[in-house]
Amino acid sequence: MPVPLLYESHSHTTLCKHAQGTVSDYAAAAERRGLKGLIVTCHCPLPDGISSEVRMAPDQFDTYVDLVAAAREAYAGRVDVRLGLESDFFPGIEPWLEKLHARNPLHHVLGSVHMQIFHYRQKYWTGDPFAYQQTYFQHLAEAAETRLFDTLAHPDLVKNEDPSAWQFDRIRPFIERALDRIAATGVAMELNTSGLLKSLPEMNPGRSILELMRARGIPVVLGADAHRPERVGDRYAGAMRILQSVGYRDIHLFLERKRQTVSIADALVSLGESPGTA
């Protein structure tokens, strides 16, 4: 019987208004997938009603903490359920996030640049998709440099904003500059399997960016970005095969906001897969 090693490090709750199922449903899915744990990382509350239609309200944060605590108790000894958060970054939000992250002990804080939300588009969209892509990667680097986050989530999400405008060779120099800055901080980056379900169907980030990350020694955290229980741990084996193919030998997860290392070979075996490279 394989020994569970992996965690789902990116999952949501119904408080975000666009996810389904209870936290216990997600924990049950983690158990079925052969995962050791579940880190719940629902979309953080933001001030002034910013994108309130897709996240919990500020006065629901304590409810969120209680939901995760209840599932942790219910699944004790079966699935290690932990409290995390997916927090939005844009310049100026840092004081709000500093206070929010200090309210309760968190295990994993994802930093996201959600360029599709109205507030962000209103401030930064100029009608030029290429300029928007540059702004996105600039903000991704700034997010790492705040040291507010453990991992940068879905770090090429902007390619889904306008897939027809995504030309990797053109944006590559801006990505490389951002990755140099991110590497200097030690912040991890996510390989998010939900990208396969988006308008440009490949994981976030794609292979070309993963190669650039590997060259800079940037650690990678797996996440399925589960908004439904059945997506917990989804396509993890395939994600790890991709990572092996670009030279990664380890993946990472965060507990108590401290980075833990798991060999990809061992992680694959824990899922009942062959440890060798594809």
Secondary structure, DSSP 8 states (H G I E B T S, - for coil): ------EE--B--GGGSS--S-HHHHHHHHHHHT-SEEEE--B---GGGTTGGGS--GGGHHHHHHHHHHHHHHTTTT-EEEE-EEEE--TT-HHHHHHHHTSS--S-EEEE--TTSHHHHHHH--S-HHHHHHHHHHHHHHHHHHT--SEE-STTGGGGT-GGG--HHHHHHHHHHHHHHHHHHT-EEEEEGGGGGSSS-S-BS-HHHHHHHHHTT--EEEE--BSSGGGTTTTHHHHHHHHHHTT--EEEEEETTEEEEEEHHHHHHHTT---S--
